[in-house]
Amino acid sequence: MQNLKSNTADREIRLSRLVNAPIDLVWEVWTNPEHIKEWWGPDGFTNTISKMDVRKNGEWNLTMHGPDGTDYKNKSVFKEITKHEKIVYEHISGPRFLATISFEAQGEKTFIDWHMLFESKEEFIQTVKTFKADEGLRQNMEKLNHYLSTNLQLRKQTKTGKMARVTTYLNFPGNTEEAFNHYKTIFNGEFSGVGLRRFGDIEMPAGLPPLSDADKKLIIHAELTILAGHVLMATDAPESMGLKLERGNNMHINLEPDALSEGGNVTMPLEDMFWGAYFGTCTDKYGINWMFNCV
């Protein structure tokens, strides 16, 4: 009797990679539609997710927008969800395939094995020929790794103490420094904590594509104390780093600590994070984004 590998080798694609991010972050960007829409797909693609019910038999409806303006509608059904271990979904719109993504924590890194099994050899050949699925998967893995590395650095914020406080966290497409110098003048404020820290000031994770000279000058973290001791924080999140700002995701209210999820949506459960705090996010029933950082 032939083994499974020999039976499926002519209709499958597999790609594995060790990414420099902890498994909780990897799981978050895989299961939260607000994250996955930012990195999913080959180079040049953007995404709209109308439904993503990450549980057994839950639907995932995704429209991928190609660089030429063509829309590609995708419908999948999750077949297995094992937190921090495995995601299995069946792509039921053409082409039909079963995708299995396995995760393995290796210290502060995560090993990802991404496997796609097509219904037939003919469908596999046609998909690779027409859509270059093999190259698309490689590009998708690169975008995921880039997005993970960027978010890992964006989360490494420096706190000067353990006093509970409320801050406003802003995201800019590349002009944080300009905006914060303006706010400093307007509010007669003072930079606090690390002040203005640039991407070029920190050591980026291994495996991340080199930053351009322009991106090195961007701000990874800014902290400004304004009226009545209130603190504004911010980061640059340009599209060159795999991020895309839209109205609604460019501002959060950061609580240290509190909770406001009742009647809203928990976008990231409160979990122990690698920088020594419990961190989570939610959107309240009024559509306001909240961050929680509990030390």
C-alpha positions in Angstrom: 0.0 0.0 0.0 1.4 3.4 -0.9 1.9 5.9 1.8 0.0 9.2 2.1 2.9 11.2 0.8 3.2 9.3 -2.4 -0.5 9.5 -2.9 -0.7 13.3 -2.6 2.7 14.5 -3.7 1.4 15.5 -7.2 -1.3 17.7 -5.8 0.1 19.5 -2.8 2.1 22.5 -1.8 4.0 22.8 1.5 6.1 25.6 2.9 7.7 25.8 6.4 9.4 28.6 8.2 10.7 29.6 11.6 9.5 33.1 12.3 10.9 35.4 14.9 7.7 36.0 16.9 6.1 34.3 19.9 3.3 31.9 19.3 0.6 34.1 21.0 1.3 36.9 18.5 1.5 34.5 15.5 -1.9 33.0 16.5 -3.4 36.5 17.0 -2.4 37.7 13.5 -3.8 34.4 12.0 -7.2 34.5 13.7 -8.1 38.2 14.0 -9.6 39.5 10.8 -8.3 43.0 11.6 -4.8 41.6 11.3 -5.1 38.9 8.6 -6.6 41.3 6.1 -3.4 43.4 6.3 -1.0 40.6 5.3 -3.0 38.0 3.4 -2.2 37.2 -0.2 0.6 37.7 -2.7 2.4 40.9 -3.2 0.2 43.9 -4.2 -3.1 42.4 -3.0 -5.4 44.0 -0.5 -8.3 42.3 1.3 -11.9 42.8 2.5 -13.2 40.2 5.0 -17.0 40.1 5.4 -17.0 37.2 7.8 -14.4 35.2 9.7 -15.9 32.9 12.3 -12.8 31.1 13.6 -14.3 27.9 15.0 -15.2 24.5 13.8 -17.6 24.8 10.8 -17.3 28.6 10.9 -17.3 30.4 7.6 -14.5 32.7 6.3 -15.6 35.0 3.4 -12.8 37.0 1.9 -12.5 39.1 -1.2 -8.9 39.7 -2.4 -8.4 42.8 -4.5 -5.6 42.3 -7.1 -3.2 45.0 -8.2 -5.0 45.4 -11.5 -8.4 46.0 -9.7 -9.7 42.4 -10.2 -11.7 41.0 -7.2 -11.3 37.4 -6.2 -14.0 36.1 -3.9 -13.0 33.3 -1.6 -15.2 31.2 0.7 -13.8 28.7 3.2 -15.0 26.7 6.1 -12.9 26.0 9.2 -12.6 22.3 9.9 -10.3 22.3 12.9 -9.2 25.0 15.3 -6.7 24.0 18.0 -5.3 27.1 19.7 -1.6 27.7 19.3 -1.4 24.3 17.4 -3.4 24.0 14.2 -5.8 25.7 11.8 -7.5 23.6 9.1 -9.9 25.1 6.6 -11.5 23.9 3.4 -11.5 26.3 0.5 -14.9 25.6 -1.0 -14.9 28.2 -3.8 -12.7 27.3 -6.8 -10.0 26.1 -6.7 -10.9 23.5 -4.0 -8.3 22.6 -1.5 -7.7 21.8 2.1 -5.2 24.0 4.0 -3.5 22.9 7.2 -1.4 25.4 9.1 0.5 24.0 12.0 2.2 26.0 14.7 5.0 25.0 17.1 6.4 27.3 19.8 10.2 27.3 19.9 11.1 29.7 22.7 10.3 33.2 21.6 10.0 32.0 17.9 7.4 30.0 16.1 7.7 27.2 13.5 4.9 27.4 10.9 4.1 24.5 8.5 1.7 25.6 5.8 0.2 22.8 3.7 -2.3 23.0 0.8 -3.8 19.8 -0.6 -5.8 20.1 -3.8 -8.8 17.8 -4.7 -7.1 16.6 -7.9 -3.8 16.7 -9.8 -5.6 18.5 -12.6 -6.9 21.2 -10.3 -3.4 21.6 -8.7 -1.7 22.0 -12.1 -4.3 24.5 -13.3 -4.1 26.5 -10.1 -0.3 26.7 -10.2 -0.3 27.5 -13.9 -3.1 30.1 -13.7 -2.6 31.7 -10.3 1.0 30.7 -9.6 -0.1 29.3 -6.2 3.3 28.1 -5.3 4.9 31.5 -5.7 1.9 33.2 -4.1 2.3 31.0 -1.0 5.9 32.0 -0.7 5.1 35.7 -1.0 2.3 35.3 1.5 4.6 33.7 4.0 7.1 36.6 3.5 4.3 39.1 4.1 3.3 37.3 7.2 6.8 37.3 8.5 7.2 41.0 7.7 3.9 41.8 9.4 4.8 39.8 12.5 8.2 41.4 12.8 6.7 44.9 12.5 4.0 44.2 15.0 6.5 42.7 17.4 8.5 45.9 17.4 5.4 48.1 17.6 4.4 46.3 20.8 7.7 46.7 22.5 6.8 49.9 24.2 8.8 51.3 27.1 7.1 52.3 30.4 8.8 54.4 32.9 6.8 53.1 35.9 4.0 50.9 37.1 1.5 53.6 38.0 -2.0 53.1 36.4 -2.6 55.6 33.6 -4.7 56.2 30.6 -3.0 57.2 27.3 -4.1 57.9 23.8 -2.3 55.8 21.2 -2.1 57.1 17.6 -1.0 55.5 14.4 0.4 57.6 11.5 1.3 56.6 8.0 4.8 58.0 8.3 4.6 61.5 9.8 4.6 60.8 13.6 7.6 63.1 14.2 6.0 66.0 12.4 2.7 65.5 14.2 4.2 65.2 17.6 6.5 68.2 17.3 3.3 70.1 16.3 1.4 68.8 19.3 4.4 69.6 21.5 4.2 73.2 20.4 0.4 73.4 20.6 0.1 71.9 24.1 3.5 73.2 25.4 4.2 69.5 26.2 7.3 67.5 27.0 8.6 64.3 25.5 8.6 61.6 28.1 9.7 57.9 28.4 11.9 57.2 25.3 10.7 60.4 23.6 11.0 59.7 19.9 12.6 56.3 19.1 13.2 55.4 15.5 13.1 52.0 13.8 16.8 52.5 13.0 17.5 52.8 16.7 16.6 49.2 17.5 17.9 45.8 16.3 15.3 44.3 14.0 14.5 40.5 14.2 16.6 38.1 12.2 15.1 37.2 8.8 13.3 40.6 8.4 14.1 42.2 5.0 16.5 45.2 5.5 14.7 48.5 6.2 15.2 51.2 3.7 17.0 54.4 4.8 13.7 56.2 4.8 12.0 53.6 7.0 14.9 53.6 9.4 14.1 57.3 10.1 10.5 56.6 11.0 9.2 56.6 14.6 8.6 53.2 16.2 7.5 54.8 19.5 6.7 58.4 20.6 5.5 59.5 24.0 4.4 63.1 24.8 2.9 64.5 28.0 0.4 67.2 27.2 -2.5 68.8 29.2 -3.1 67.7 32.8 -0.4 65.1 32.6 -2.2 63.2 29.8 0.1 61.1 27.6 0.0 60.8 23.8 1.7 57.8 22.3 2.2 57.0 18.7 4.0 55.0 16.0 4.5 55.2 12.3 2.7 52.4 10.4 3.4 52.9 6.7 2.3 50.6 3.9 6.0 49.9 3.2 6.0 47.9 6.4 2.9 45.9 5.4 0.5 48.1 7.3 -2.5 50.1 6.1 -4.2 52.8 8.1 -7.9 53.4 7.7 -10.3 55.6 9.6 -11.1 53.6 12.8 -7.8 51.8 13.2 -5.5 54.9 13.5 -6.3 55.6 17.2 -6.7 53.6 20.4 -7.3 54.6 24.0 -4.7 52.7 26.0 -5.7 51.7 29.6 -3.3 50.5 32.3 -5.6 48.8 33.5 -9.4 48.7 32.9 -12.1 46.9 30.8 -14.7 48.1 28.4 -15.6 45.1 26.2 -19.2 44.7 27.4 -21.5 45.0 24.5 -18.6 45.2 22.1 -16.0 42.9 20.6 -12.8 41.5 22.2 -10.3 41.7 19.3 -7.5 40.3 21.4 -8.0 38.5 24.7 -6.0 39.7 27.6 -2.9 37.5 27.7 0.6 37.4 29.3 3.0 39.1 26.9 6.7 38.9 26.3 7.4 42.4 27.6 6.2 41.6 31.1 2.6 42.7 31.0 -0.9 41.5 30.3 -2.0 43.0 27.0 -5.3 42.9 25.1 -7.5 45.0 22.8 -11.3 45.4 22.3 -13.7 47.6 20.4 -16.6 48.9 22.5 -20.2 49.1 21.4 -19.6 52.6 20.1 -16.9 51.5 17.8 -14.0 52.9 19.9 -10.8 50.9 20.0 -9.2 50.2 23.4 -5.9 48.8 24.4 -5.1 47.2 27.8 -1.6 47.1 29.3 -1.5 45.7 32.8 1.8 45.3 34.6 
